[in-house]
Amino acid sequence: MKTQPHNNVTGEKSEMFMNPLLESGPDPYVYKHTDGYYYFMITLSNHIAIWKSPTVTGIATSEKKIIWTPPAEGPYSHNIWAPEIHYINGKWFIYFTANDGGGDDTRHIFVLENSSPDPLLGDWHFKDAVNTEHSGLDGTVLQHMDELYFVYSGYGYFPDYGSALYIAKMKNPWTLIGENVLISAPSDEWEKQGGMAINEGPIFLKRDGKIFLVFSASATWSDDYCLGMLTACETANLLDPDSWIKSPEPVFSKNVKNRVFSPGHNSFTKSPDETEDWIVYHAFSFSEGEGDHGLGKLRSPRIQKINWKPDGTPDFDTPLPAYTPIAKPSGEV
């Protein structure tokens, strides 16, 4: 694979940076906290680590700490995937997917808790498994109008798809109450590429009275792994499937000319001055016909700025090529 130096390797200040943020980093998640730092996580499979950086483009050279290692055996001992860090009611919580080394039916979402103001300090305690109705993966939390909502990709055991998106209200950051409501199943062809029909990796983006739920569709090893989007009004009943309108086609997908394949499993963050929205995602720089997409470590994390359409919906445009200078987020120094 082509390799080139990361940002500012000469030590000189620059207004530009280049993707990828790291040479490898599946399922990237970035959280910008009120302390001004960006907290970054990726799938590492056998442990969980946090990067702490004053800039989102400086992740590669920032402080990193392994904060949790699973037990050798048990229900959350293997396949530690897609960790997300959230700050809820004055505490830090990490949601991650794991299983006992068996099949999909043993895969669930688990929670770690830390009461330290700095998530790289203090102790991370195993809290519980989220009590989802289905086995599944990729749990995320929406804090909205003094309520907590949980969305995950559940294995519903339906004959025509592998996973779908479910939403439920939360009693606390690790406990669901009420029904797990199906809000998106992979019914369109663009959600069924690579031999599996999949909706996974849900993540929220809020702006101007609208809630956007962006998700990954199709098999992760397919060139056509992409992002879809559900939209709801912020005053709607989010537990009503009819409140969510699915975009009829992908909102972010491969770009052969730019050598970006399988762009997906994203998160969102803000520029340091809070004036810009940025998407964080992983992708391959080669097609499945040119190499093995089953080697997930070759997925690299990238970022690019989001623009906004006149109707108030996000414009993700097309994924930009790696190793090409891009203007840094507004306010980076």
Number of C-alpha atoms within 10 A of each C-alpha: 7 7 9 12 9 19 24 14 9 8 7 7 10 12 14 15 19 21 22 27 24 17 18 19 23 26 26 27 27 25 20 22 12 8 9 12 16 25 25 22 23 24 24 18 19 16 18 22 17 22 21 24 20 18 20 27 24 19 19 16 15 15 14 17 13 11 16 16 13 18 12 11 11 12 18 22 18 21 20 23 23 27 29 28 23 21 19 13 11 10 15 19 24 24 24 26 24 28 25 17 15 11 8 16 14 15 24 26 28 24 23 19 22 21 17 14 13 12 23 19 12 12 14 19 14 15 15 14 19 19 14 22 16 19 20 26 28 25 30 24 23 19 15 12 8 5 11 17 20 22 27 29 30 30 22 19 13 9 6 13 20 23 27 24 27 27 27 23 21 19 13 13 24 19 16 20 13 12 13 20 17 19 20 22 22 22 14 13 11 21 25 22 20 16 12 18 22 31 30 31 25 29 23 20 17 15 12 9 10 16 22 22 21 27 26 27 35 30 22 23 21 22 25 25 28 29 29 25 24 19 19 20 16 17 12 13 12 19 19 12 15 11 17 21 16 17 12 11 15 19 17 21 26 24 17 14 8 13 16 22 26 31 30 32 28 27 24 22 21 20 18 19 11 12 10 15 18 18 18 22 27 27 32 26 22 19 19 16 9 8 12 12 20 12 9 17 15 20 28 24 26 25 26 21 21 16 14 12 10 7 6 12 15 17 14 18 13 15 21 19 19 22 16 11 14 17 12 20 25 16 12 16 11
